[in-house]
Amino acid sequence: MSGVGGYGGARVLVTGGLGFIGSTLAIELVRSGAQVIVLDALIPQHGGQLYNVAPVRDRITVELADMRDAQALSRCVRGVDFVFHLAGQVSHGDSMRDPHLDLAVNCVSTMNLVESCRQHNPSARLLYTSTRQVYGKPRSLPVTEAHPTLPIDVNGINKLAAEYYHLLYDRTYGLRSVVLRLTNTYGPRQHIQSDRQGFIGILIRRALRGEALQLFGTGEQVRDFNYVDDVVAAILRAAQTPECYGQVWNLGAPRHHSLLEFAALLSELCNVSYTTVPFPDDRRIIDIGDYYGDYSAFARATGWHPRIDLPQGLASTIASYREHKDHYWA
């Protein structure tokens, strides 16, 4: 990824900065000349680890703290120019098994963040990464930002509430905030050690281990996929685009792929077989069917377009995991 202008000398806080997208963002910010503070609670099941920021470990400040601790968070937001809020619980299944934890990690933490910024750093610019899951089952495709929001799991509800905290504080207190609704993001540093964080990580880990891949349902479900470098580029553009403040924006991709197509690409890269199996009950209730988002509004506002297609991105991802096997899936 090439450096992004406009962040040289900026002081930046990345919450969840030891996780998948957060660490990739932190690395790019350092390369762009920013002074980066990474905040992470290192909750084991959420996927963060210090190795994710190994390329820049000596050039960032790492704060090991939980955003549910409002006092600790208040110290971190003081004096920063940008706050990229990526911390949170992202497992849809875990949100149904432990809804109170999801509420605390996604809602209480976000309220603490916007309140801390309001009180201690109201000039900071904030960006929050939300999820396509807030839409629930699409009524029409592609899904635009005007589509109704009717989440089908606790995580979707709490992520939607967190969006509204940012938008409310932007509207009421002038705390400039942007909300990006991410779709299926994949790439190096993704948490693949467990089955907690979605089908991409599950399938990649099994493919790397030479295990047969299982797809739930027909496998014909359609998705859009964004490589993590493209997502980071979108995040950096959005935070510097005044038109984006106070608004919600979709990410997405120009090409859409079925899960069978995704499995076929993995099959070629890792020499594994794949098949379809019936949906388990706990997965069926949180499945949304086909989904792909309309990101044209965001493209017009920022000029952003994904550059890395799925075959290229998956090949880079598999190569990275093979190189760093001991830290991610061994």
C-alpha positions as CSV (number, residue, x, y, z in Angstrom):
1,M,0.0,0.0,0.0
2,S,1.4,3.4,-0.9
3,G,1.6,6.1,1.8
4,V,-1.4,8.3,2.3
5,G,-0.9,12.1,2.5
6,G,-2.2,14.4,5.1
7,Y,-1.2,12.4,8.2
8,G,2.5,13.5,8.5
9,G,3.0,14.8,12.0
10,A,-0.6,14.1,13.1
11,R,-1.2,12.5,16.5
12,V,-3.5,9.5,16.0
13,L,-5.3,7.1,18.3
14,V,-6.3,3.7,16.9
15,T,-8.7,1.7,19.2
16,G,-8.4,-2.0,18.6
17,G,-5.1,-1.3,17.1
18,L,-3.6,-4.7,17.8
19,G,-6.4,-6.4,15.9
20,F,-6.7,-7.3,12.2
21,I,-7.8,-4.0,10.5
22,G,-6.5,-1.8,13.3
23,S,-3.0,-3.0,13.1
24,T,-2.9,-2.7,9.3
25,L,-4.2,0.9,9.8
26,A,-1.6,1.7,12.4
27,I,1.2,0.4,10.2
28,E,0.1,2.5,7.3
29,L,-0.3,5.6,9.5
30,V,3.3,5.2,10.8
31,R,4.5,4.9,7.2
32,S,2.7,8.1,6.4
33,G,4.5,10.0,9.2
34,A,1.8,10.0,11.9
35,Q,2.5,9.6,15.6
36,V,0.4,6.6,16.5
37,I,-1.1,5.5,19.8
38,V,-2.6,2.0,19.7
39,L,-5.2,1.2,22.4
40,D,-6.2,-2.5,22.9
41,A,-7.5,-4.6,25.7
42,L,-6.1,-7.8,24.1
43,I,-9.3,-9.7,24.9
44,P,-8.2,-13.2,23.8
45,Q,-11.2,-14.2,21.7
46,H,-11.2,-10.8,19.8
47,G,-8.0,-11.6,17.9
48,G,-5.6,-8.8,18.8
49,Q,-1.9,-9.6,19.4
50,L,1.3,-7.6,19.6
51,Y,2.9,-9.5,16.7
52,N,0.4,-7.7,14.4
53,V,2.3,-4.4,14.7
54,A,5.8,-6.0,14.7
55,P,6.9,-4.0,11.6
56,V,6.4,-0.7,13.5
57,R,6.5,-1.8,17.2
58,D,9.4,0.6,18.0
59,R,7.6,3.5,16.4
60,I,4.2,3.4,18.1
61,T,2.9,3.8,21.6
62,V,0.9,0.8,22.9
63,E,-1.7,1.4,25.6
64,L,-3.1,-1.9,27.0
65,A,-6.4,-0.7,28.4
66,D,-10.1,-1.6,28.2
67,M,-12.4,1.0,26.7
68,R,-15.0,0.1,29.3
69,D,-12.6,2.0,31.7
70,A,-13.7,5.6,31.0
71,Q,-10.8,7.0,33.0
72,A,-8.1,5.2,31.1
73,L,-9.8,6.1,27.8
74,S,-9.9,9.8,28.7
75,R,-6.1,9.9,29.1
76,C,-5.7,8.4,25.6
77,V,-7.8,10.8,23.7
78,R,-6.2,14.0,25.0
79,G,-4.1,15.8,22.4
80,V,-4.8,13.6,19.4
81,D,-5.9,14.9,16.0
82,F,-7.7,11.7,14.8
83,V,-9.4,8.8,16.6
84,F,-10.0,5.7,14.5
85,H,-12.4,3.5,16.5
86,L,-12.0,-0.1,15.4
87,A,-12.2,-1.8,18.8
88,G,-15.2,-4.0,19.4
89,Q,-16.7,-7.5,19.5
90,V,-17.3,-8.6,15.9
91,S,-18.5,-12.2,16.3
92,H,-22.2,-12.5,15.5
93,G,-22.4,-15.9,17.1
94,D,-20.7,-14.8,20.3
95,S,-23.1,-11.8,20.5
96,M,-26.0,-14.2,20.7
97,R,-24.3,-16.5,23.3
98,D,-23.2,-13.6,25.5
99,P,-25.3,-10.5,24.7
100,H,-24.2,-8.6,27.8
101,L,-20.6,-8.7,26.8
102,D,-21.4,-7.5,23.3
103,L,-23.4,-4.6,24.8
104,A,-20.5,-3.6,27.0
105,V,-17.7,-3.9,24.4
106,N,-19.6,-2.3,21.6
107,C,-21.9,0.2,23.2
108,V,-20.6,1.1,26.6
109,S,-17.1,1.5,25.2
110,T,-18.3,3.7,22.3
111,M,-20.2,5.9,24.7
112,N,-17.1,6.3,26.8
113,L,-15.1,7.2,23.7
114,V,-17.4,10.0,22.4
115,E,-17.9,11.3,25.9
116,S,-14.2,11.4,26.5
117,C,-13.7,13.3,23.3
118,R,-16.5,15.7,24.0
119,Q,-15.0,16.5,27.4
120,H,-11.3,16.4,26.7
121,N,-10.7,16.8,23.0
122,P,-13.7,18.1,21.1
123,S,-11.6,19.1,18.1
124,A,-10.6,15.5,17.3
125,R,-11.9,13.9,14.2
126,L,-13.4,10.4,14.7
127,L,-14.1,7.5,12.4
128,Y,-16.1,4.4,13.4
129,T,-16.0,1.1,11.5
130,S,-19.4,-0.5,11.6
131,T,-20.8,-3.4,9.7
132,R,-23.1,-4.4,6.8
133,Q,-24.8,-6.6,9.4
134,V,-26.9,-3.6,10.6
135,Y,-29.0,-4.0,7.5
136,G,-30.1,-7.5,8.3
137,K,-31.5,-9.5,5.3
138,P,-31.4,-7.3,2.2
139,R,-34.8,-6.4,0.7
140,S,-33.1,-5.3,-2.5
141,L,-29.6,-5.4,-4.0
142,P,-27.2,-3.7,-4.1
143,V,-27.8,-2.3,-0.6
144,T,-27.6,1.4,-0.4
145,E,-27.3,3.5,2.8
146,A,-31.0,4.3,2.5
147,H,-31.9,0.6,3.0
148,P,-33.8,-0.1,6.3
149,T,-31.7,-1.3,9.2
150,L,-33.2,-4.4,10.8
151,P,-30.3,-6.4,12.4
152,I,-30.8,-10.1,12.9
153,D,-28.4,-10.5,15.8
154,V,-27.3,-8.7,19.0
155,N,-24.0,-7.6,17.4
156,G,-25.8,-5.8,14.6
157,I,-28.1,-4.0,17.1
158,N,-25.2,-2.9,19.2
159,K,-23.1,-1.8,16.2
160,L,-26.1,0.2,15.0
161,A,-26.4,1.9,18.4
162,A,-22.7,2.7,18.4
163,E,-23.2,4.4,15.0
164,Y,-25.9,6.6,16.5
165,Y,-23.7,7.7,19.4
166,H,-21.2,9.0,16.9
167,L,-23.8,10.6,14.7
168,L,-25.6,12.2,17.7
169,Y,-22.4,13.7,19.1
170,D,-21.5,15.0,15.7
171,R,-24.9,16.6,15.3
172,T,-25.4,17.8,18.9
173,Y,-21.8,18.7,20.0
174,G,-20.0,19.2,16.7
175,L,-17.8,16.2,17.4
176,R,-16.8,15.4,13.8
177,S,-17.5,11.7,13.2
178,V,-17.7,9.4,10.2
179,V,-19.3,6.0,10.1
180,L,-18.1,3.4,7.6
181,R,-20.2,0.2,7.1
182,L,-17.7,-2.5,6.2
183,T,-18.5,-5.6,4.3
184,N,-16.5,-8.9,4.2
185,T,-12.9,-7.7,4.9
186,Y,-10.0,-10.2,4.5
187,G,-6.3,-10.2,4.4
188,P,-3.1,-10.7,6.4
189,R,-3.4,-10.4,10.3
190,Q,-7.0,-11.6,10.3
191,H,-7.9,-13.7,13.3
192,I,-8.2,-17.3,11.9
193,Q,-7.2,-19.3,15.0
194,S,-10.9,-20.0,15.9
195,D,-14.3,-20.3,14.4
196,R,-15.6,-17.1,16.1
197,Q,-15.2,-14.4,13.5
198,G,-16.9,-15.4,10.3
199,F,-16.6,-17.8,7.4
200,I,-13.5,-16.2,5.8
201,G,-11.2,-17.0,8.7
202,I,-12.7,-20.4,9.2
203,L,-12.2,-21.4,5.5
204,I,-8.7,-19.9,5.3
205,R,-7.5,-21.8,8.4
206,R,-8.9,-25.1,7.2
207,A,-7.4,-24.6,3.7
208,L,-4.0,-23.8,5.1
209,R,-4.2,-27.0,7.2
210,G,-5.1,-29.0,4.1
211,E,-8.6,-29.8,5.4
212,A,-11.7,-30.1,3.3
213,L,-13.9,-27.0,3.2
214,Q,-17.5,-27.1,4.2
215,L,-20.0,-24.4,3.0
216,F,-23.3,-24.0,4.7
217,G,-26.4,-24.2,2.5
218,T,-26.1,-24.2,-1.2
219,G,-22.9,-22.2,-1.3
220,E,-24.5,-20.0,-3.9
221,Q,-24.9,-17.1,-1.4
222,V,-23.3,-14.0,-3.0
223,R,-21.0,-11.6,-1.1
224,D,-18.7,-8.7,-1.8
225,F,-15.2,-8.8,-0.5
226,N,-12.7,-6.0,0.4
227,Y,-9.0,-6.6,0.9
228,V,-7.7,-5.0,4.1
229,D,-5.4,-2.6,2.3
230,D,-8.3,-1.2,0.4
231,V,-10.4,-0.8,3.6
232,V,-7.5,1.1,5.3
233,A,-7.3,3.4,2.3
234,A,-11.0,4.1,2.6
235,I,-10.7,4.8,6.3
236,L,-7.9,7.2,5.8
237,R,-9.7,9.1,3.0
238,A,-13.0,9.3,4.9
239,A,-11.4,10.8,8.0
240,Q,-9.9,13.6,5.9
241,T,-13.0,14.4,3.8
242,P,-15.3,17.0,5.4
243,E,-18.3,15.9,3.3
244,C,-18.1,12.5,5.2
245,Y,-18.6,13.9,8.7
246,G,-21.9,13.2,10.3
247,Q,-22.8,10.6,7.7
248,V,-22.9,6.8,7.2
249,W,-21.2,5.3,4.1
250,N,-21.1,1.8,2.6
251,L,-17.9,0.1,1.4
252,G,-18.2,-2.6,-1.2
253,A,-16.6,-4.0,-4.3
254,P,-17.3,-3.9,-8.1
255,R,-17.4,-7.7,-8.4
256,H,-19.4,-10.1,-6.3
257,H,-18.6,-13.7,-5.6
258,S,-20.5,-16.7,-4.4
259,L,-19.2,-18.7,-1.5
260,L,-18.6,-21.5,-4.0
261,E,-16.3,-19.2,-6.0
262,F,-14.5,-18.2,-2.8
263,A,-14.0,-21.8,-1.9
264,A,-12.8,-22.6,-5.4
265,L,-10.1,-20.0,-5.2
266,L,-8.9,-21.4,-1.9
267,S,-9.0,-24.8,-3.4
268,E,-6.6,-23.8,-6.1
269,L,-4.2,-22.0,-3.7
270,C,-4.1,-24.7,-1.1
271,N,-5.0,-27.9,-3.0
272,V,-8.1,-28.8,-0.9
273,S,-11.5,-30.0,-1.7
274,Y,-14.8,-28.3,-0.8
275,T,-18.4,-29.4,-0.4
276,T,-21.8,-28.0,0.9
277,V,-23.5,-29.1,4.1
278,P,-26.9,-28.2,5.7
279,F,-26.9,-25.1,7.9
280,P,-26.5,-25.7,11.6
281,D,-29.4,-24.1,13.5
282,D,-27.2,-21.5,15.3
283,R,-25.7,-20.3,11.9
284,R,-29.0,-20.3,10.1
285,I,-30.6,-17.8,12.4
286,I,-27.9,-15.2,11.7
287,D,-27.4,-15.8,8.0
288,I,-28.6,-12.9,5.8
289,G,-28.6,-14.6,2.4
290,D,-27.1,-12.7,-0.5
291,Y,-25.5,-9.3,0.2
292,Y,-23.5,-6.8,-1.7
293,G,-23.4,-3.1,-1.0
294,D,-23.6,0.0,-3.1
295,Y,-20.5,2.1,-2.4
296,S,-21.1,4.6,-5.2
297,A,-21.9,7.5,-2.8
298,F,-18.6,7.0,-0.9
299,A,-16.7,6.8,-4.2
300,R,-18.2,10.1,-5.3
301,A,-17.4,11.8,-2.0
302,T,-13.8,10.5,-1.7
303,G,-12.7,9.1,-5.0
304,W,-12.1,5.7,-3.3
305,H,-12.4,2.5,-5.3
306,P,-11.1,-1.0,-4.4
307,R,-7.9,-1.8,-6.2
308,I,-7.3,-5.5,-5.2
309,D,-9.7,-8.1,-6.5
310,L,-10.4,-11.3,-4.7
311,P,-8.1,-13.7,-6.6
312,Q,-5.1,-11.3,-6.1
313,G,-6.0,-10.6,-2.5
314,L,-6.5,-14.2,-1.5
315,A,-3.2,-15.2,-3.0
316,S,-1.4,-12.4,-1.0
317,T,-3.3,-13.5,2.1
318,I,-2.3,-17.1,1.9
319,A,1.3,-16.2,1.1
320,S,1.4,-14.0,4.2
321,Y,-0.1,-16.7,6.5
322,R,2.4,-19.3,5.2
323,E,5.3,-16.9,5.9
324,H,4.0,-16.2,9.5
325,K,2.6,-19.6,10.2
326,D,3.7,-19.8,13.9
327,H,1.9,-16.6,14.8
328,Y,-1.5,-17.2,13.2
329,W,-2.6,-20.8,12.6
330,A,0.1,-23.4,13.5
